Amino acid sequence: MKKIVLSLLVLSFSMTSCVSKKKFTDLEAKQKATQDLLNTATVKLNTCLTEREALANQIDFLKKNNSDLINNMGNLTTLTTKGAENLEKSLESLKEKDLKISRLQDALTKKDSVTLALVTSLKKDVGMDDPDININVEKGVIMISIADNLLFKSGSYDVSDKAKGVLAKVAKVINSKPDFECMVESHTDNVPYKGGVLLDNWDLSVKRATSIVRVLQSDLGVSPKQLIPAGRSSYIPLVDNDSPANRAKNRRTKIIIMPKIDQFYDMIEKEMKNMSK
């Protein structure tokens, strides 16, 4: 399973309501902790599958031995007491491990099913024929990447009317999942920002993120408790900033829809503890 790497860096901007750097540091730590937990659960799951296969082989071996004894002696009484006890213990152990594996697989399947359903819904509503919009699943969360030429004018942080139509469809999904969080992550190219009251690309990326958050909250009715604005400046480019076309690719906003997976990982942790008993 792919490793979740979600770096969160928030710039506190005096004219905006951005979340604090501490909150994003805590969120980043929480995301890493949950990924570590999921990785551990996956290792446990693979170990159980291996043990189940070994037990199945052991059962086959015991059955063959018992069958040979029956054939040779012509009487079921030749089945030794020890062999019968071993077979019974193996069957009981296999049954217990199957139950634990089934619970883990159900939890993983439930999370994947919810994520897949949301992605399918978004792709249907937003439309995949727009080259400026990309929707997929990365590291267990839904990523909607929107090119800045659809959201803003060059050097501006005012959300365009065209973008509001796309954001309305995103808001519909968020509003249908009140237990989900939505991070708005803005990226710029490496061309220094000049003019206006903003200082640099840090300010511009944060201001663009908060502008989208305000549209989602004020115009589209998304609960502010679900929203997280984040500015990343020019430090996470998709491609080298060595041409106008590449710089255009790097100017983007990612809307990350994240299930609140506390309950999911609590369930995983509980099953892990049961497996260790």
C-alpha positions as CSV (number, residue, x, y, z in Angstrom):
1,M,0.0,0.0,0.0
2,K,1.4,3.3,-0.9
3,K,2.8,5.5,1.8
4,I,0.8,8.6,2.6
5,V,3.1,11.7,2.4
6,L,1.0,14.8,3.0
7,S,3.2,17.8,3.9
8,L,1.1,20.6,5.4
9,L,2.5,24.1,5.6
10,V,0.3,27.0,6.5
11,L,1.3,30.7,6.4
12,S,-0.5,32.8,8.9
13,F,-1.7,35.8,7.1
14,S,-2.8,38.8,9.1
15,M,-5.7,39.8,6.7
16,T,-7.1,36.2,6.4
17,S,-8.5,33.5,8.7
18,C,-5.9,30.8,7.7
19,V,-5.4,28.0,10.1
20,S,-2.2,28.2,12.4
21,K,1.1,26.5,11.5
22,K,0.7,24.5,14.7
23,K,-2.7,23.1,13.5
24,F,-1.2,22.0,10.2
25,T,1.9,20.5,12.0
26,D,-0.5,18.6,14.2
27,L,-2.5,17.5,11.1
28,E,0.7,16.4,9.4
29,A,1.7,14.4,12.4
30,K,-1.7,12.8,12.7
31,Q,-1.7,11.9,9.0
32,K,1.7,10.2,9.4
33,A,0.6,8.4,12.5
34,T,-2.5,7.0,10.8
35,Q,-0.4,6.0,7.7
36,D,2.0,4.1,10.0
37,L,-1.0,2.4,11.7
38,L,-2.4,1.4,8.3
39,N,1.0,0.1,7.2
40,T,1.2,-2.0,10.4
41,A,-2.3,-3.3,9.8
42,T,-1.3,-4.3,6.3
43,V,1.8,-6.2,7.6
44,K,-0.4,-7.9,10.2
45,L,-2.9,-8.9,7.5
46,N,-0.2,-10.3,5.2
47,T,1.2,-12.3,8.2
48,C,-2.2,-13.7,9.0
49,L,-2.6,-14.8,5.3
50,T,0.8,-16.5,5.5
51,E,-0.1,-18.2,8.7
52,R,-3.4,-19.3,7.4
53,E,-1.7,-20.9,4.4
54,A,0.7,-22.7,6.7
55,L,-2.1,-24.0,8.8
56,A,-4.0,-25.2,5.8
57,N,-0.9,-27.1,4.7
58,Q,-0.6,-28.6,8.2
59,I,-4.2,-29.7,8.1
60,D,-3.7,-31.3,4.7
61,F,-0.6,-33.1,6.1
62,L,-2.5,-34.3,9.2
63,K,-5.5,-35.5,7.1
64,K,-3.1,-37.4,4.8
65,N,-1.4,-39.1,7.8
66,N,-4.8,-40.0,9.2
67,S,-6.0,-41.3,5.9
68,D,-2.9,-43.5,5.6
69,L,-3.4,-44.9,9.0
70,I,-7.0,-45.7,8.2
71,N,-6.1,-47.4,5.0
72,N,-3.3,-49.4,6.6
73,M,-5.2,-50.5,9.6
74,G,-8.7,-50.6,8.1
75,N,-10.1,-49.1,11.3
76,L,-10.9,-45.5,12.4
77,T,-9.5,-46.4,15.8
78,T,-6.0,-46.2,14.4
79,L,-6.4,-42.4,14.3
80,T,-4.2,-41.4,17.2
81,T,-5.4,-39.3,20.0
82,K,-2.6,-36.9,19.5
83,G,-3.2,-36.5,15.7
84,A,-6.9,-35.8,16.4
85,E,-6.1,-33.2,19.0
86,N,-3.6,-31.5,16.6
87,L,-6.1,-31.5,13.8
88,E,-8.8,-30.0,16.1
89,K,-6.4,-27.2,17.3
90,S,-5.3,-26.4,13.8
91,L,-8.9,-26.1,12.6
92,E,-9.8,-23.8,15.6
93,S,-6.7,-21.6,15.0
94,L,-7.5,-21.3,11.3
95,K,-11.1,-20.3,12.1
96,E,-10.0,-17.6,14.5
97,K,-7.5,-16.1,12.0
98,D,-10.0,-16.2,9.2
99,L,-12.4,-14.2,11.4
100,K,-9.7,-11.5,12.2
101,I,-8.6,-11.3,8.6
102,S,-12.2,-10.9,7.5
103,R,-12.7,-8.0,9.9
104,L,-9.6,-6.2,8.7
105,Q,-10.6,-6.7,5.1
106,D,-14.1,-5.4,5.7
107,A,-12.7,-2.2,7.3
108,L,-10.3,-1.7,4.4
109,T,-13.0,-2.4,1.8
110,K,-15.5,-0.1,3.5
111,K,-13.0,2.8,3.3
112,D,-12.1,2.1,-0.3
113,S,-15.7,1.8,-1.3
114,V,-16.6,5.2,0.1
115,T,-13.6,6.8,-1.6
116,L,-14.4,5.2,-4.9
117,A,-18.0,6.2,-4.8
118,L,-17.1,9.9,-4.1
119,V,-14.6,9.9,-7.0
120,T,-17.1,8.4,-9.4
121,S,-19.7,11.0,-8.3
122,L,-17.3,13.9,-8.8
123,K,-16.1,12.7,-12.2
124,K,-19.7,12.4,-13.3
125,D,-20.7,15.8,-12.0
126,V,-17.6,17.8,-12.9
127,G,-16.9,16.1,-16.2
128,M,-13.6,14.6,-17.4
129,D,-13.5,16.5,-20.7
130,D,-12.0,19.6,-19.0
131,P,-8.2,19.5,-19.2
132,D,-8.0,22.0,-16.4
133,I,-9.6,19.6,-13.9
134,N,-8.1,16.3,-12.7
135,I,-9.8,14.1,-10.2
136,N,-8.2,10.9,-8.8
137,V,-7.3,9.1,-5.6
138,E,-3.8,9.6,-4.2
139,K,-2.6,8.0,-1.0
140,G,-6.0,7.2,0.2
141,V,-7.6,10.6,-0.3
142,I,-9.5,12.3,-3.1
143,M,-7.5,14.9,-5.0
144,I,-9.2,17.5,-7.3
145,S,-6.5,19.5,-9.1
146,I,-7.8,22.7,-10.8
147,A,-5.6,24.8,-13.0
148,D,-5.3,28.5,-11.9
149,N,-6.4,29.8,-15.3
150,L,-9.8,28.4,-14.4
151,L,-9.8,29.8,-10.9
152,F,-8.0,33.2,-11.0
153,K,-6.6,35.8,-13.3
154,S,-2.8,36.2,-13.3
155,G,-1.6,37.6,-10.0
156,S,-5.1,37.8,-8.6
157,Y,-6.8,36.0,-5.8
158,D,-10.4,36.7,-6.8
159,V,-12.3,33.5,-7.6
160,S,-13.7,33.6,-11.2
161,D,-17.4,33.0,-11.9
162,K,-16.5,30.0,-14.0
163,A,-14.7,28.4,-11.1
164,K,-17.7,28.9,-8.8
165,G,-19.6,26.4,-11.0
166,V,-17.0,23.7,-10.4
167,L,-16.7,24.6,-6.7
168,A,-20.5,24.2,-6.4
169,K,-20.3,20.6,-7.5
170,V,-17.4,20.0,-5.1
171,A,-19.4,21.6,-2.3
172,K,-22.3,19.3,-3.0
173,V,-20.2,16.3,-2.3
174,I,-18.6,17.9,0.9
175,N,-22.0,18.9,2.2
176,S,-23.3,15.3,1.7
177,K,-20.4,14.0,3.9
178,P,-20.4,16.2,7.1
179,D,-17.8,13.9,8.7
180,F,-15.3,14.7,5.9
181,E,-12.6,17.4,5.8
182,C,-11.7,19.5,2.8
183,M,-8.2,21.0,2.4
184,V,-7.7,23.7,-0.2
185,E,-4.1,23.7,-1.1
186,S,-2.8,26.5,-3.4
187,H,0.4,26.4,-5.4
188,T,2.2,29.1,-7.5
189,D,5.0,29.1,-10.0
190,N,8.4,30.5,-9.1
191,V,7.9,33.9,-10.7
192,P,8.2,36.4,-7.8
193,Y,4.9,38.2,-7.0
194,K,5.0,41.9,-7.3
195,G,2.5,44.6,-6.7
196,G,-0.5,45.0,-4.4
197,V,-0.5,44.5,-0.6
198,L,0.8,40.9,-0.8
199,L,4.5,40.4,-0.1
200,D,5.4,37.3,-2.1
201,N,4.2,34.0,-3.5
202,W,3.6,32.7,0.0
203,D,1.1,35.4,0.6
204,L,-0.5,34.9,-2.9
205,S,-0.9,31.1,-2.4
206,V,-2.4,31.5,1.1
207,K,-4.7,34.3,-0.1
208,R,-6.0,32.2,-3.0
209,A,-6.6,29.2,-0.7
210,T,-8.6,31.4,1.7
211,S,-10.6,33.0,-1.2
212,I,-11.8,29.5,-2.3
213,V,-12.6,28.6,1.3
214,R,-14.7,31.7,1.7
215,V,-16.6,30.8,-1.5
216,L,-17.2,27.3,-0.3
217,Q,-18.4,28.6,3.1
218,S,-20.2,31.8,2.3
219,D,-21.7,31.1,-1.2
220,L,-22.0,27.3,-1.1
221,G,-22.9,26.5,2.5
222,V,-20.0,24.3,3.4
223,S,-19.4,24.1,7.2
224,P,-16.2,26.0,8.1
225,K,-15.4,23.2,10.5
226,Q,-14.7,21.0,7.5
227,L,-12.5,23.5,5.7
228,I,-8.7,23.9,5.8
229,P,-6.9,26.5,3.7
230,A,-3.2,25.9,2.9
231,G,-0.6,27.9,0.9
232,R,2.4,26.1,-0.6
233,S,3.9,28.9,-2.6
234,S,6.2,27.6,-5.4
235,Y,8.1,24.9,-3.5
236,I,6.2,21.8,-4.7
237,P,6.2,22.1,-8.5
238,L,4.9,19.4,-10.7
239,V,7.5,20.1,-13.4
240,D,10.5,22.4,-13.7
241,N,9.6,26.1,-14.0
242,D,11.7,26.5,-17.2
243,S,9.0,27.5,-19.6
244,P,5.6,29.3,-19.7
245,A,3.8,26.0,-20.3
246,N,5.5,24.4,-17.3
247,R,4.9,27.3,-15.1
248,A,1.2,27.2,-16.0
249,K,1.1,23.5,-14.9
250,N,2.6,24.5,-11.5
251,R,0.0,27.2,-10.9
252,R,-2.8,25.1,-9.5
253,T,-5.1,24.5,-6.6
254,K,-5.7,21.1,-5.1
255,I,-8.9,20.4,-3.2
256,I,-8.3,17.4,-1.0
257,I,-11.4,15.6,0.4
258,M,-10.3,13.5,3.3
259,P,-12.6,11.2,5.3
260,K,-12.2,11.6,9.0
261,I,-10.6,8.3,9.4
262,D,-10.3,8.3,13.2
263,Q,-13.1,5.8,13.6
264,F,-11.7,3.7,10.8
265,Y,-8.2,3.5,12.4
266,D,-9.7,3.0,15.8
267,M,-11.3,-0.1,14.4
268,I,-8.1,-1.2,12.8
269,E,-6.2,-0.7,16.0
270,K,-8.8,-2.7,18.0
271,E,-8.5,-5.6,15.5
272,M,-4.7,-5.4,15.7
273,K,-4.8,-5.7,19.5
274,N,-7.2,-8.7,19.2
275,M,-4.7,-10.4,16.8
276,S,-1.8,-9.9,19.2
277,K,-3.6,-11.7,22.0
